[in-house]
Amino acid sequence: MESSGTPTPPASPDPAPPPPPPPPAGESASDKPGAGWRVLAVILALALAFACAVMVIAMADIGDTPTCADVRSGAAPLPSDLECFDGSSTQKTIALILGWPSGVLAGIAALVALFFVVTGRQGRLVLQLTGAAIALGAASLLIGSI
């Protein structure tokens, strides 16, 4: 009770409900990529699938080919196609170590590019995987050809 003698006002039955929460900070419909980006992603997926196939075939061929030094020394027989790897065994090993992951990353990037085409998400991941595949493939080819 108050000393002034005025009665306390009655409590309101229900306070006003809080305002609704703001929409999530994720992508809105306007943030989705347009048809042009999706068409480019389809083309990129096809190019990456081709690059994947080429790298896998090339690495399998390099892996089965003896070095020319081994053929000259008699440590390895002359292959039926009369071809040998014209580099050291270290170059061959490094080329294979960099080349196989390049082919695998190109295949994964192709799949993620198709995911981007369907959903419009993970575009940055497509570019990162593509860049890694290109860097490893270029390093493998450069080291293998020196």
N, CA, C and O atoms as a GROMACS GRO file, in nm:
protein
  584
    1MET      N    1   0.081  -0.116   0.000
    1MET     CA    2   0.000   0.000   0.000
    1MET      C    3   0.086   0.123   0.000
    1MET      O    4   0.196   0.128   0.056
    2GLU      N    5   0.031   0.218  -0.064
    2GLU     CA    6   0.105   0.342  -0.072
    2GLU      C    7   0.056   0.438   0.036
    2GLU      O    8  -0.058   0.430   0.080
    3SER      N    9   0.141   0.525   0.075
    3SER     CA   10   0.105   0.621   0.179
    3SER      C   11   0.016   0.733   0.127
    3SER      O   12  -0.047   0.802   0.207
    4SER      N   13   0.009   0.753  -0.006
    4SER     CA   14  -0.071   0.862  -0.059
    4SER      C   15  -0.219   0.827  -0.061
    4SER      O   16  -0.303   0.916  -0.073
    5GLY      N   17  -0.251   0.701  -0.051
    5GLY     CA   18  -0.388   0.662  -0.046
    5GLY      C   19  -0.448   0.632  -0.181
    5GLY      O   20  -0.567   0.600  -0.188
    6THR      N   21  -0.373   0.640  -0.287
    6THR     CA   22  -0.428   0.605  -0.418
    6THR      C   23  -0.409   0.456  -0.440
    6THR      O   24  -0.303   0.400  -0.410
    7PRO      N   25  -0.511   0.393  -0.491
    7PRO     CA   26  -0.497   0.248  -0.512
    7PRO      C   27  -0.403   0.220  -0.629
    7PRO      O   28  -0.388   0.302  -0.719
    8THR      N   29  -0.339   0.104  -0.627
    8THR     CA   30  -0.250   0.063  -0.735
    8THR      C   31  -0.334   0.019  -0.854
    8THR      O   32  -0.437  -0.046  -0.836
    9PRO      N   33  -0.290   0.053  -0.974
    9PRO     CA   34  -0.370   0.012  -1.090
    9PRO      C   35  -0.364  -0.140  -1.108
    9PRO      O   36  -0.264  -0.203  -1.074
   10PRO      N   37  -0.472  -0.196  -1.161
   10PRO     CA   38  -0.471  -0.341  -1.182
   10PRO      C   39  -0.370  -0.379  -1.291
   10PRO      O   40  -0.347  -0.303  -1.385
   11ALA      N   41  -0.312  -0.496  -1.278
   11ALA     CA   42  -0.215  -0.544  -1.377
   11ALA      C   43  -0.288  -0.581  -1.505
   11ALA      O   44  -0.399  -0.634  -1.501
   12SER      N   45  -0.228  -0.552  -1.618
   12SER     CA   46  -0.292  -0.586  -1.745
   12SER      C   47  -0.290  -0.738  -1.761
   12SER      O   48  -0.195  -0.804  -1.719
   13PRO      N   49  -0.394  -0.794  -1.822
   13PRO     CA   50  -0.405  -0.939  -1.828
   13PRO      C   51  -0.293  -1.003  -1.909
   13PRO      O   52  -0.230  -1.097  -1.860
   14ASP      N   53  -0.265  -0.959  -2.030
   14ASP     CA   54  -0.158  -1.016  -2.113
   14ASP      C   55  -0.079  -0.902  -2.175
   14ASP      O   56  -0.136  -0.814  -2.240
   15PRO      N   57   0.052  -0.904  -2.155
   15PRO     CA   58   0.130  -0.801  -2.224
   15PRO      C   59   0.131  -0.829  -2.375
   15PRO      O   60   0.102  -0.941  -2.418
   16ALA      N   61   0.163  -0.729  -2.453
   16ALA     CA   62   0.166  -0.745  -2.599
   16ALA      C   63   0.273  -0.847  -2.636
   16ALA      O   64   0.381  -0.848  -2.577
   17PRO      N   65   0.243  -0.934  -2.734
   17PRO     CA   66   0.342  -1.035  -2.774
   17PRO      C   67   0.462  -0.969  -2.839
   17PRO      O   68   0.449  -0.863  -2.901
   18PRO      N   69   0.579  -1.031  -2.825
   18PRO     CA   70   0.699  -0.971  -2.887
   18PRO      C   71   0.687  -0.974  -3.039
   18PRO      O   72   0.616  -1.058  -3.094
   19PRO      N   73   0.755  -0.884  -3.105
   19PRO     CA   74   0.748  -0.883  -3.252
   19PRO      C   75   0.813  -1.010  -3.307
   19PRO      O   76   0.898  -1.068  -3.240
   20PRO      N   77   0.775  -1.053  -3.426
   20PRO     CA   78   0.834  -1.174  -3.484
   20PRO      C   79   0.983  -1.153  -3.511
   20PRO      O   80   1.026  -1.040  -3.538
   21PRO      N   81   1.062  -1.260  -3.504
   21PRO     CA   82   1.206  -1.245  -3.527
   21PRO      C   83   1.233  -1.209  -3.672
   21PRO      O   84   1.154  -1.241  -3.761
   22PRO      N   85   1.344  -1.143  -3.696
   22PRO     CA   86   1.378  -1.108  -3.835
   22PRO      C   87   1.410  -1.235  -3.914
   22PRO      O   88   1.444  -1.338  -3.854
   23PRO      N   89   1.398  -1.230  -4.045
   23PRO     CA   90   1.431  -1.349  -4.125
   23PRO      C   91   1.578  -1.385  -4.108
   23PRO      O   92   1.661  -1.298  -4.077
   24PRO      N   93   1.611  -1.513  -4.127
   24PRO     CA   94   1.751  -1.553  -4.110
   24PRO      C   95   1.843  -1.479  -4.207
   24PRO      O   96   1.801  -1.431  -4.312
   25ALA      N   97   1.969  -1.472  -4.167
   25ALA     CA   98   2.066  -1.397  -4.247
   25ALA      C   99   2.113  -1.475  -4.369
   25ALA      O  100   2.204  -1.430  -4.438
   26GLY      N  101   2.055  -1.590  -4.396
   26GLY     CA  102   2.094  -1.672  -4.512
   26GLY      C  103   2.055  -1.606  -4.642
   26GLY      O  104   2.027  -1.487  -4.648
   27GLU      N  105   2.053  -1.688  -4.745
   27GLU     CA  106   2.024  -1.636  -4.878
   27GLU      C  107   1.874  -1.612  -4.894
   27GLU      O  108   1.792  -1.692  -4.850
   28SER      N  109   1.841  -1.502  -4.955
   28SER     CA  110   1.702  -1.478  -4.991
   28SER      C  111   1.684  -1.514  -5.137
   28SER      O  112   1.780  -1.552  -5.205
   29ALA      N  113   1.564  -1.502  -5.185
   29ALA     CA  114   1.538  -1.539  -5.325
   29ALA      C  115   1.616  -1.451  -5.421
   29ALA      O  116   1.653  -1.495  -5.530
   30SER      N  117   1.642  -1.326  -5.382
   30SER     CA  118   1.716  -1.238  -5.473
   30SER      C  119   1.866  -1.267  -5.474
   30SER      O  120   1.937  -1.221  -5.563
   31ASP      N  121   1.916  -1.344  -5.376
   31ASP     CA  122   2.058  -1.377  -5.370
   31ASP      C  123   2.093  -1.499  -5.456
   31ASP      O  124   2.211  -1.529  -5.474
   32LYS      N  125   1.995  -1.568  -5.507
   32LYS     CA  126   2.020  -1.688  -5.587
   32LYS      C  127   2.080  -1.648  -5.722
   32LYS      O  128   2.043  -1.545  -5.779
   33PRO      N  129   2.172  -1.729  -5.774
   33PRO     CA  130   2.231  -1.696  -5.904
   33PRO      C  131   2.128  -1.713  -6.016
   33PRO      O  132   2.034  -1.793  -6.006
   34GLY      N  133   2.148  -1.637  -6.120
   34GLY     CA  134   2.058  -1.642  -6.234
   34GLY      C  135   2.090  -1.756  -6.328
   34GLY      O  136   2.178  -1.838  -6.303
   35ALA      N  137   2.016  -1.759  -6.437
   35ALA     CA  138   2.031  -1.866  -6.534
   35ALA      C  139   2.168  -1.863  -6.602
   35ALA      O  140   2.224  -1.968  -6.635
   36GLY      N  141   2.224  -1.744  -6.621
   36GLY     CA  142   2.355  -1.735  -6.686
   36GLY      C  143   2.464  -1.804  -6.606
   36GLY      O  144   2.548  -1.874  -6.663
   37TRP      N  145   2.464  -1.783  -6.474
   37TRP     CA  146   2.564  -1.848  -6.390
   37TRP      C  147   2.545  -1.999  -6.390
   37TRP      O  148   2.642  -2.075  -6.387
   38ARG      N  149   2.421  -2.043  -6.395
   38ARG     CA  150   2.394  -2.187  -6.395
   38ARG      C  151   2.437  -2.251  -6.528
   38ARG      O  152   2.486  -2.364  -6.529
   39VAL      N  153   2.418  -2.181  -6.638
   39VAL     CA  154   2.464  -2.232  -6.767
   39VAL      C  155   2.616  -2.242  -6.767
   39VAL      O  156   2.672  -2.341  -6.815
   40LEU      N  157   2.683  -2.140  -6.714
   40LEU     CA  158   2.830  -2.146  -6.704
   40LEU      C  159   2.874  -2.262  -6.615
   40LEU      O  160   2.977  -2.325  -6.641
   41ALA      N  161   2.799  -2.289  -6.510
   41ALA     CA  162   2.833  -2.401  -6.423
   41ALA      C  163   2.817  -2.535  -6.494
   41ALA      O  164   2.895  -2.627  -6.470
   42VAL      N  165   2.719  -2.547  -6.583
   42VAL     CA  166   2.704  -2.670  -6.662
   42VAL      C  167   2.824  -2.688  -6.754
   42VAL      O  168   2.878  -2.797  -6.765
   43ILE      N  169   2.864  -2.580  -6.819
   43ILE     CA  170   2.981  -2.587  -6.908
   43ILE      C  171   3.106  -2.621  -6.828
   43ILE      O  172   3.189  -2.702  -6.872
   44LEU      N  173   3.121  -2.560  -6.711
   44LEU     CA  174   3.235  -2.589  -6.624
   44LEU      C  175   3.232  -2.735  -6.579
   44LEU      O  176   3.337  -2.800  -6.573
   45ALA      N  177   3.115  -2.786  -6.546
   45ALA     CA  178   3.104  -2.926  -6.503
   45ALA      C  179   3.147  -3.021  -6.615
   45ALA      O  180   3.214  -3.121  -6.589
   46LEU      N  181   3.108  -2.990  -6.738
   46LEU     CA  182   3.150  -3.074  -6.851
   46LEU      C  183   3.301  -3.067  -6.872
   46LEU      O  184   3.365  -3.169  -6.897
   47ALA      N  185   3.357  -2.948  -6.863
   47ALA     CA  186   3.501  -2.932  -6.880
   47ALA      C  187   3.577  -3.003  -6.768
   47ALA      O  188   3.680  -3.066  -6.794
   48LEU      N  189   3.528  -2.994  -6.647
   48LEU     CA  190   3.593  -3.060  -6.535
   48LEU      C  191   3.583  -3.212  -6.545
   48LEU      O  192   3.677  -3.283  -6.511
   49ALA      N  193   3.469  -3.263  -6.592
   49ALA     CA  194   3.456  -3.407  -6.611
   49ALA      C  195   3.554  -3.457  -6.717
   49ALA      O  196   3.615  -3.563  -6.701
   50PHE      N  197   3.570  -3.380  -6.824
   50PHE     CA  198   3.668  -3.416  -6.928
   50PHE      C  199   3.810  -3.412  -6.872
   50PHE      O  200   3.890  -3.502  -6.898
   51ALA      N  201   3.841  -3.307  -6.796
   51ALA     CA  202   3.975  -3.295  -6.736
   51ALA      C  203   4.001  -3.409  -6.640
   51ALA      O  204   4.112  -3.461  -6.633
   52CYS      N  205   3.899  -3.449  -6.565
   52CYS     CA  206   3.913  -3.561  -6.472
   52CYS      C  207   3.948  -3.688  -6.550
   52CYS      O  208   4.040  -3.761  -6.512
   53ALA      N  209   3.876  -3.715  -6.656
   53ALA     CA  210   3.902  -3.835  -6.736
   53ALA      C  211   4.042  -3.832  -6.797
   53ALA      O  212   4.112  -3.933  -6.796
   54VAL      N  213   4.081  -3.718  -6.848
   54VAL     CA  214   4.215  -3.706  -6.909
   54VAL      C  215   4.324  -3.729  -6.805
   54VAL      O  216   4.420  -3.801  -6.831
   55MET      N  217   4.310  -3.669  -6.686
   55MET     CA  218   4.413  -3.685  -6.583
   55MET      C  219   4.420  -3.829  -6.534
   55MET      O  220   4.529  -3.881  -6.512
   56VAL      N  221   4.306  -3.893  -6.516
   56VAL     CA  222   4.308  -4.032  -6.470
   56VAL      C  223   4.373  -4.122  -6.574
   56VAL      O  224   4.454  -4.209  -6.539
   57ILE      N  225   4.340  -4.103  -6.700
   57ILE     CA  226   4.401  -4.185  -6.806
   57ILE      C  227   4.551  -4.156  -6.816
   57ILE      O  228   4.631  -4.249  -6.828
   58ALA      N  229   4.589  -4.030  -6.811
   58ALA     CA  230   4.730  -3.993  -6.820
   58ALA      C  231   4.810  -4.049  -6.703
   58ALA      O  232   4.920  -4.099  -6.722
   59MET      N  233   4.756  -4.040  -6.583
   59MET     CA  234   4.828  -4.090  -6.466
   59MET      C  235   4.839  -4.242  -6.468
   59MET      O  236   4.940  -4.298  -6.426
   60ALA      N  237   4.735  -4.309  -6.516
   60ALA     CA  238   4.743  -4.455  -6.528
   60ALA      C  239   4.849  -4.494  -6.631
   60ALA      O  240   4.923  -4.591  -6.611
   61ASP      N  241   4.856  -4.418  -6.740
   61ASP     CA  242   4.956  -4.446  -6.844
   61ASP      C  243   5.098  -4.418  -6.792
   61ASP      O  244   5.189  -4.498  -6.815
   62ILE      N  245   5.116  -4.306  -6.725
   62ILE     CA  246   5.248  -4.273  -6.671
   62ILE      C  247   5.290  -4.375  -6.565
   62ILE      O  248   5.407  -4.413  -6.558
   63GLY      N  249   5.196  -4.418  -6.484
   63GLY     CA  250   5.227  -4.515  -6.379
   63GLY      C  251   5.271  -4.650  -6.435
   63GLY      O  252   5.353  -4.719  -6.374
   64ASP      N  253   5.216  -4.689  -6.551
   64ASP     CA  254   5.252  -4.818  -6.611
   64ASP      C  255   5.373  -4.811  -6.702
   64ASP      O  256   5.423  -4.915  -6.746
   65THR      N  257   5.422  -4.692  -6.731
   65THR     CA  258   5.536  -4.675  -6.822
   65THR      C  259   5.666  -4.671  -6.742
   65THR      O  260   5.678  -4.593  -6.648
   66PRO      N  261   5.764  -4.754  -6.779
   66PRO     CA  262   5.893  -4.749  -6.708
   66PRO      C  263   5.972  -4.625  -6.751
   66PRO      O  264   5.946  -4.567  -6.857
   67THR      N  265   6.067  -4.586  -6.669
   67THR     CA  266   6.153  -4.474  -6.708
   67THR      C  267   6.250  -4.521  -6.815
   67THR      O  268   6.283  -4.640  -6.824
   68CYS      N  269   6.295  -4.428  -6.897
   68CYS     CA  270   6.390  -4.463  -7.004
   68CYS      C  271   6.522  -4.512  -6.946
   68CYS      O  272   6.587  -4.598  -7.005
   69ALA      N  273   6.562  -4.458  -6.832
   69ALA     CA  274   6.686  -4.502  -6.768
   69ALA      C  275   6.675  -4.649  -6.726
   69ALA      O  276   6.771  -4.724  -6.739
   70ASP      N  277   6.558  -4.689  -6.677
   70ASP     CA  278   6.539  -4.829  -6.640
   70ASP      C  279   6.540  -4.920  -6.762
   70ASP      O  280   6.591  -5.032  -6.755
   71VAL      N  281   6.485  -4.874  -6.872
   71VAL     CA  282   6.485  -4.955  -6.994
   71VAL      C  283   6.627  -4.969  -7.049
   71VAL      O  284   6.667  -5.078  -7.090
   72ARG      N  285   6.704  -4.857  -7.048
   72ARG     CA  286   6.842  -4.863  -7.099
   72ARG      C  287   6.931  -4.950  -7.012
   72ARG      O  288   7.020  -5.019  -7.064
   73SER      N  289   6.909  -4.949  -6.882
   73SER     CA  290   6.994  -5.029  -6.793
   73SER      C  291   6.951  -5.175  -6.789
   73SER      O  292   7.025  -5.259  -6.737
   74GLY      N  293   6.835  -5.206  -6.842
   74GLY     CA  294   6.788  -5.344  -6.840
   74GLY      C  295   6.708  -5.378  -6.715
   74GLY      O  296   6.667  -5.492  -6.698
   75ALA      N  297   6.686  -5.281  -6.628
   75ALA     CA  298   6.608  -5.306  -6.507
   75ALA      C  299   6.460  -5.326  -6.539
   75ALA      O  300   6.389  -5.392  -6.463
   76ALA      N  301   6.414  -5.271  -6.651
   76ALA     CA  302   6.275  -5.287  -6.692
   76ALA      C  303   6.273  -5.329  -6.839
   76ALA      O  304   6.355  -5.282  -6.917
   77PRO      N  305   6.180  -5.416  -6.875
   77PRO     CA  306   6.172  -5.456  -7.016
   77PRO      C  307   6.115  -5.344  -7.101
   77PRO      O  308   6.045  -5.256  -7.051
   78LEU      N  309   6.146  -5.348  -7.228
   78LEU     CA  310   6.093  -5.248  -7.321
   78LEU      C  311   5.945  -5.274  -7.340
   78LEU      O  312   5.905  -5.385  -7.375
   79PRO      N  313   5.862  -5.172  -7.318
   79PRO     CA  314   5.717  -5.193  -7.334
   79PRO      C  315   5.680  -5.223  -7.478
   79PRO      O  316   5.756  -5.193  -7.570
   80SER      N  317   5.563  -5.282  -7.498
   80SER     CA  318   5.519  -5.318  -7.632
   80SER      C  319   5.494  -5.196  -7.720
   80SER      O  320   5.506  -5.204  -7.842
   81ASP      N  321   5.460  -5.082  -7.660
   81ASP     CA  322   5.438  -4.962  -7.739
   81ASP      C  323   5.567  -4.884  -7.763
   81ASP      O  324   5.564  -4.777  -7.825
   82LEU      N  325   5.679  -4.935  -7.716
   82LEU     CA  326   5.812  -4.877  -7.733
   82LEU      C  327   5.823  -4.736  -7.677
   82LEU      O  328   5.900  -4.654  -7.729
   83GLU      N  329   5.749  -4.706  -7.573
   83GLU     CA  330   5.756  -4.574  -7.510
   83GLU      C  331   5.803  -4.588  -7.366
   83GLU      O  332   5.776  -4.688  -7.299
   84CYS      N  333   5.874  -4.486  -7.321
   84CYS     CA  334   5.920  -4.483  -7.183
   84CYS      C  335   5.908  -4.340  -7.130
   84CYS      O  336   5.895  -4.245  -7.207
   85PHE      N  337   5.912  -4.327  -6.997
   85PHE     CA  338   5.903  -4.196  -6.933
   85PHE      C  339   6.041  -4.133  -6.938
   85PHE      O  340   6.135  -4.184  -6.879
   86ASP      N  341   6.052  -4.020  -7.010
   86ASP     CA  342   6.181  -3.954  -7.030
   86ASP      C  343   6.210  -3.859  -6.914
   86ASP      O  344   6.209  -3.737  -6.932
   87GLY      N  345   6.234  -3.915  -6.799
   87GLY     CA  346   6.264  -3.837  -6.680
   87GLY      C  347   6.310  -3.934  -6.572
   87GLY      O  348   6.311  -4.056  -6.592
   88SER      N  349   6.346  -3.880  -6.459
   88SER     CA  350   6.392  -3.965  -6.350
   88SER      C  351   6.273  -4.030  -6.281
   88SER      O  352   6.158  -3.991  -6.301
   89SER      N  353   6.303  -4.129  -6.201
   89SER     CA  354   6.196  -4.195  -6.126
   89SER      C  355   6.137  -4.100  -6.021
   89SER      O  356   6.020  -4.112  -5.984
   90THR      N  357   6.219  -4.005  -5.973
   90THR     CA  358   6.167  -3.905  -5.879
   90THR      C  359   6.067  -3.813  -5.948
   90THR      O  360   5.962  -3.783  -5.891
   91GLN      N  361   6.098  -3.769  -6.070
   91GLN     CA  362   6.005  -3.686  -6.146
   91GLN      C  363   5.874  -3.762  -6.170
   91GLN      O  364   5.765  -3.706  -6.158
   92LYS      N  365   5.886  -3.888  -6.204
   92LYS     CA  366   5.768  -3.969  -6.230
   92LYS      C  367   5.682  -3.981  -6.104
   92LYS      O  368   5.560  -3.970  -6.110
   93THR      N  369   5.747  -4.004  -5.992
   93THR     CA  370   5.674  -4.018  -5.865
   93THR      C  371   5.604  -3.889  -5.827
   93THR      O  372   5.488  -3.890  -5.787
   94ILE      N  373   5.674  -3.776  -5.840
   94ILE     CA  374   5.614  -3.647  -5.806
   94ILE      C  375   5.498  -3.615  -5.900
   94ILE      O  376   5.395  -3.565  -5.857
   95ALA      N  377   5.516  -3.644  -6.029
   95ALA     CA  378   5.408  -3.620  -6.125
   95ALA      C  379   5.285  -3.704  -6.090
   95ALA      O  380   5.172  -3.656  -6.102
   96LEU      N  381   5.306  -3.827  -6.048
   96LEU     CA  382   5.193  -3.912  -6.010
   96LEU      C  383   5.129  -3.865  -5.879
   96LEU      O  384   5.006  -3.866  -5.866
   97ILE      N  385   5.211  -3.823  -5.784
   97ILE     CA  386   5.158  -3.776  -5.655
   97ILE      C  387   5.074  -3.651  -5.672
   97ILE      O  388   4.975  -3.633  -5.601
   98LEU      N  389   5.110  -3.564  -5.764
   98LEU     CA  390   5.032  -3.442  -5.789
   98LEU      C  391   4.919  -3.465  -5.889
   98LEU      O  392   4.815  -3.400  -5.881
   99GLY      N  393   4.938  -3.556  -5.981
   99GLY     CA  394   4.841  -3.578  -6.089
   99GLY      C  395   4.715  -3.651  -6.044
   99GLY      O  396   4.604  -3.614  -6.084
  100TRP      N  397   4.730  -3.754  -5.963
  100TRP     CA  398   4.611  -3.829  -5.918
  100TRP      C  399   4.515  -3.742  -5.839
  100TRP      O  400   4.395  -3.742  -5.868
  101PRO      N  401   4.562  -3.666  -5.739
  101PRO     CA  402   4.467  -3.578  -5.668
  101PRO      C  403   4.406  -3.472  -5.759
  101PRO      O  404   4.293  -3.430  -5.737
  102SER      N  405   4.480  -3.428  -5.860
  102SER     CA  406   4.425  -3.331  -5.954
  102SER      C  407   4.304  -3.390  -6.027
  102SER      O  408   4.202  -3.323  -6.040
  103GLY      N  409   4.316  -3.512  -6.073
  103GLY     CA  410   4.204  -3.578  -6.140
  103GLY      C  411   4.086  -3.600  -6.047
  103GLY      O  412   3.971  -3.580  -6.086
  104VAL      N  413   4.114  -3.641  -5.925
  104VAL     CA  414   4.007  -3.664  -5.827
  104VAL      C  415   3.936  -3.532  -5.793
  104VAL      O  416   3.814  -3.527  -5.789
  105LEU      N  417   4.014  -3.426  -5.770
  105LEU     CA  418   3.954  -3.296  -5.739
  105LEU      C  419   3.872  -3.243  -5.857
  105LEU      O  420   3.768  -3.179  -5.836
  106ALA      N  421   3.917  -3.268  -5.978
  106ALA     CA  422   3.840  -3.224  -6.095
  106ALA      C  423   3.706  -3.297  -6.100
  106ALA      O  424   3.604  -3.237  -6.133
  107GLY      N  425   3.706  -3.425  -6.068
  107GLY     CA  426   3.580  -3.500  -6.064
  107GLY      C  427   3.487  -3.450  -5.955
  107GLY      O  428   3.367  -3.434  -5.978
  108ILE      N  429   3.541  -3.424  -5.837
  108ILE     CA  430   3.460  -3.372  -5.727
  108ILE      C  431   3.406  -3.233  -5.762
  108ILE      O  432   3.290  -3.201  -5.735
  109ALA      N  433   3.491  -3.150  -5.823
  109ALA     CA  434   3.448  -3.016  -5.862
  109ALA      C  435   3.336  -3.023  -5.966
  109ALA      O  436   3.244  -2.941  -5.964
  110ALA      N  437   3.342  -3.120  -6.056
  110ALA     CA  438   3.235  -3.137  -6.155
  110ALA      C  439   3.103  -3.170  -6.086
  110ALA      O  440   2.998  -3.118  -6.123
  111LEU      N  441   3.108  -3.257  -5.986
  111LEU     CA  442   2.986  -3.293  -5.914
  111LEU      C  443   2.932  -3.174  -5.835
  111LEU      O  444   2.810  -3.152  -5.831
  112VAL      N  445   3.020  -3.098  -5.771
  112VAL     CA  446   2.976  -2.981  -5.695
  112VAL      C  447   2.922  -2.874  -5.790
  112VAL      O  448   2.830  -2.800  -5.754
  113ALA      N  449   2.977  -2.864  -5.910
  113ALA     CA  450   2.924  -2.769  -6.009
  113ALA      C  451   2.782  -2.808  -6.048
  113ALA      O  452   2.696  -2.721  -6.066
  114LEU      N  453   2.756  -2.937  -6.062
  114LEU     CA  454   2.619  -2.980  -6.091
  114LEU      C  455   2.526  -2.951  -5.973
  114LEU      O  456   2.410  -2.916  -5.991
  115PHE      N  457   2.578  -2.966  -5.852
  115PHE     CA  458   2.501  -2.930  -5.733
  115PHE      C  459   2.466  -2.782  -5.735
  115PHE      O  460   2.355  -2.742  -5.700
  116PHE      N  461   2.562  -2.701  -5.777
  116PHE     CA  462   2.538  -2.556  -5.790
  116PHE      C  463   2.430  -2.528  -5.893
  116PHE      O  464   2.346  -2.440  -5.873
  117VAL      N  465   2.431  -2.602  -6.004
  117VAL     CA  466   2.331  -2.581  -6.108
  117VAL      C  467   2.191  -2.607  -6.052
  117VAL      O  468   2.097  -2.532  -6.081
  118VAL      N  469   2.177  -2.713  -5.972
  118VAL     CA  470   2.046  -2.750  -5.921
  118VAL      C  471   2.000  -2.659  -5.807
  118VAL      O  472   1.886  -2.614  -5.805
  119THR      N  473   2.090  -2.631  -5.712
  119THR     CA  474   2.049  -2.559  -5.591
  119THR      C  475   2.086  -2.412  -5.590
  119THR      O  476   2.022  -2.333  -5.521
  120GLY      N  477   2.187  -2.373  -5.665
  120GLY     CA  478   2.233  -2.235  -5.662
  120GLY      C  479   2.322  -2.205  -5.544
  120GLY      O  480   2.349  -2.088  -5.515
  121ARG      N  481   2.369  -2.307  -5.474
  121ARG     CA  482   2.456  -2.287  -5.358
  121ARG      C  483   2.591  -2.353  -5.382
  121ARG      O  484   2.607  -2.434  -5.474
  122GLN      N  485   2.687  -2.318  -5.299
  122GLN     CA  486   2.824  -2.373  -5.302
  122GLN      C  487   2.904  -2.330  -5.424
  122GLN      O  488   2.991  -2.403  -5.470
  123GLY      N  489   2.876  -2.214  -5.477
  123GLY     CA  490   2.952  -2.162  -5.590
  123GLY      C  491   3.097  -2.136  -5.555
  123GLY      O  492   3.186  -2.161  -5.636
  124ARG      N  493   3.122  -2.086  -5.436
  124ARG     CA  494   3.259  -2.061  -5.392
  124ARG      C  495   3.338  -2.191  -5.384
  124ARG      O  496   3.456  -2.195  -5.420
  125LEU      N  497   3.274  -2.298  -5.336
  125LEU     CA  498   3.341  -2.427  -5.326
  125LEU      C  499   3.378  -2.481  -5.464
  125LEU      O  500   3.484  -2.541  -5.482
  126VAL      N  501   3.290  -2.460  -5.561
  126VAL     CA  502   3.319  -2.502  -5.699
  126VAL      C  503   3.447  -2.433  -5.747
  126VAL      O  504   3.534  -2.497  -5.806
  127LEU      N  505   3.456  -2.304  -5.724
  127LEU     CA  506   3.574  -2.230  -5.770
  127LEU      C  507   3.700  -2.273  -5.695
  127LEU      O  508   3.807  -2.282  -5.756
  128GLN      N  509   3.689  -2.299  -5.567
  128GLN     CA  510   3.806  -2.342  -5.490
  128GLN      C  511   3.855  -2.479  -5.536
  128GLN      O  512   3.975  -2.500  -5.554
  129LEU      N  513   3.763  -2.573  -5.556
  129LEU     CA  514   3.802  -2.706  -5.602
  129LEU      C  515   3.860  -2.701  -5.744
  129LEU      O  516   3.956  -2.771  -5.775
  130THR      N  517   3.801  -2.618  -5.828
  130THR     CA  518   3.852  -2.603  -5.965
  130THR      C  519   3.993  -2.546  -5.963
  130THR      O  520   4.081  -2.594  -6.035
  131GLY      N  521   4.016  -2.445  -5.882
  131GLY     CA  522   4.150  -2.385  -5.872
  131GLY      C  523   4.252  -2.484  -5.820
  131GLY      O  524   4.364  -2.490  -5.870
  132ALA      N  525   4.214  -2.564  -5.719
  132ALA     CA  526   4.307  -2.664  -5.665
  132ALA      C  527   4.338  -2.770  -5.770
  132ALA      O  528   4.453  -2.812  -5.784
  133ALA      N  529   4.236  -2.814  -5.843
  133ALA     CA  530   4.258  -2.916  -5.947
  133ALA      C  531   4.350  -2.862  -6.057
  133ALA      O  532   4.438  -2.934  -6.105
  134ILE      N  533   4.329  -2.738  -6.097
  134ILE     CA  534   4.414  -2.679  -6.202
  134ILE      C  535   4.557  -2.663  -6.152
  134ILE      O  536   4.651  -2.692  -6.225
  135ALA      N  537   4.573  -2.616  -6.028
  135ALA     CA  538   4.708  -2.596  -5.975
  135ALA      C  539   4.784  -2.728  -5.964
  135ALA      O  540   4.901  -2.735  -6.003
  136LEU      N  541   4.720  -2.831  -5.912
  136LEU     CA  542   4.787  -2.960  -5.900
  136LEU      C  543   4.816  -3.021  -6.037
  136LEU      O  544   4.924  -3.078  -6.059
  137GLY      N  545   4.721  -3.009  -6.129
  137GLY     CA  546   4.742  -3.063  -6.263
  137GLY      C  547   4.854  -2.992  -6.337
  137GLY      O  548   4.935  -3.056  -6.403
  138ALA      N  549   4.859  -2.860  -6.325
  138ALA     CA  550   4.966  -2.783  -6.390
  138ALA      C  551   5.102  -2.818  -6.330
  138ALA      O  552   5.200  -2.833  -6.403
  139ALA      N  553   5.107  -2.831  -6.198
  139ALA     CA  554   5.233  -2.868  -6.134
  139ALA      C  555   5.276  -3.007  -6.177
  139ALA      O  556   5.395  -3.030  -6.202
  140SER      N  557   5.183  -3.100  -6.186
  140SER     CA  558   5.215  -3.236  -6.229
  140SER      C  559   5.269  -3.237  -6.372
  140SER      O  560   5.369  -3.303  -6.400
  141LEU      N  561   5.203  -3.164  -6.461
  141LEU     CA  562   5.249  -3.160  -6.600
  141LEU      C  563   5.384  -3.089  -6.612
  141LEU      O  564   5.470  -3.131  -6.690
  142LEU      N  565   5.401  -2.983  -6.536
  142LEU     CA  566   5.527  -2.909  -6.542
  142LEU      C  567   5.642  -2.994  -6.493
  142LEU      O  568   5.747  -3.001  -6.557
  143ILE      N  569   5.624  -3.059  -6.379
  143ILE     CA  570   5.732  -3.143  -6.324
  143ILE      C  571   5.757  -3.264  -6.412
  143ILE      O  572   5.872  -3.305  -6.429
  144GLY      N  573   5.650  -3.322  -6.469
  144GLY     CA  574   5.668  -3.439  -6.554
  144GLY      C  575   5.735  -3.410  -6.686
  144GLY      O  576   5.794  -3.499  -6.747
  145SER      N  577   5.726  -3.285  -6.731
  145SER     CA  578   5.784  -3.252  -6.862
  145SER      C  579   5.922  -3.189  -6.854
  145SER      O  580   5.986  -3.168  -6.958
  146ILE      N  581   5.970  -3.158  -6.736
  146ILE     CA  582   6.103  -3.096  -6.723
  146ILE      C  583   6.211  -3.197  -6.752
  146ILE      O  584   6.330  -3.164  -6.746
   0.00000   0.00000   0.00000
